Amino acid sequence: MENRILIGIGSNVPSRAEEVSRAMLWLRRYMSTSNETVPYPTAPYGEPASTPEYLNAVIEGLTPHDIEFLQSKFKAYERRRGRLPEHRSQGHIIIDIDLVAFNGEILKTEEYESVHFRRGLELLKFPSSPTE
C-alpha cells in the first residue's frame, strides 16, 4: 500500500543550499515524489534575530513505508550530517527533515501551520487541508 506523505526540509547553515538539495535527493530512496518545491528562503521565526536565514523545501510523495520507519531514517540522516540535539537551542540547523503529514493526518501541527511550511504548500498549490 502506498502512503501519501508531506515532508518539510530546512537548513540555516552557510552550506544550506547543498544540505537541502542533498536531503531532497536522499529522500527519493524512500518515496516516489509526486510534487516538490524548489528550495526557497525564509526568515527565522520565533528565534533570535541573529539566527541566519533558512532555506526550506516541501515534498509531497508516496511511500510503502510506515511512520516509524520514516522518522527513524530521517533522524539517522540528520545525525549523519552532523546535527546534534543542542543545535536547535543554538539556532544552528544543519538539516531538519520532518514528516509533517501521513495519509492526510497532520503529525506535526506546529510545523504544518508554520509560515515557512505554508509557503511551501502554496508553491505546491496544495489544498488548505491535507485531506482535500
Secondary structure, DSSP 8 states (H G I E B T S, - for coil): --EEEEEEEEE-STTHHHHHHHHHHHHTTT-EEEEE---EEE--SSS-TTS--EEEEEEEEEESS-HHHHHHHHHHHHHHTT--TTHHHHT--S-EEEEEEETTEES-HHHHHSHHHHHHHHHHT--SSTT-
